[in-house]
Amino acid sequence: MDIRDLITVVAACAIVALLALVVQPALNGEGVFGSDPEPTPAPPQVPATPTPEPTETGPYRIFYTPNPGQYPLIFLPDNMSTFGASDPEWHSTKIETFGFLRESQGGITQYFSVPYPLWRINSTLEAQNHPQSGLLEWVLVNAETGGIIDGGEVRHREVVRKNIQVSTTRMYLIVRVRDADRYTLSFERPVKVF
């Protein structure tokens, strides 16, 4: 081994040792070359506010109004067949019921509003005592204009679903039943839109 190689190895070891001495105090929190670093101010402690957990309140129940006299429309149309059959089934992974009307007699509901841009009314009728004459007729009405948004006609053991694309508007239902034990109008929305 040549003397120049030996000097190169010793010089390299000296440089590594010198760098280790310079860098090591900085890693331990001591200053470089003995200088004291300025203390870093600690960020202010913000108390953690707990994230509110949504409470499962269940679907909102719709009730009939005791005084429908001020409503713009209080009668069903003469020809309910203009609303046609049920709309196509949704192929969403999950459907959530967010409201319902369950009664045995007809009437006019209180005003309500739906925040979802796409939802549907799922209507069913139970008429065990007189299944051949059981009938449920309903219309959804815009409370501001009195215009009919949609409607449905349901017989015993039928299911009629009507897709609604009206939101944040005051609405109400007009319902007429004949020979019904009970009916349900469920307000449903897709959890994931197609």
Secondary structure, DSSP 8 states (H G I E B T S, - for coil): --HHHHHHHHHHHHHHHHHHHHHHHHHTT--GGG-------------------------EE--B-S-GGGSS--S--S-GGGG-S-------S-EEEEEEEEESS-EEB--B----SSEEEEEEEE-SSSTTT-EEEEEEEETTT--EEEEEEEETT-EEEEEE---SS-EEEEEEEES-SEEEEEEEEESS--
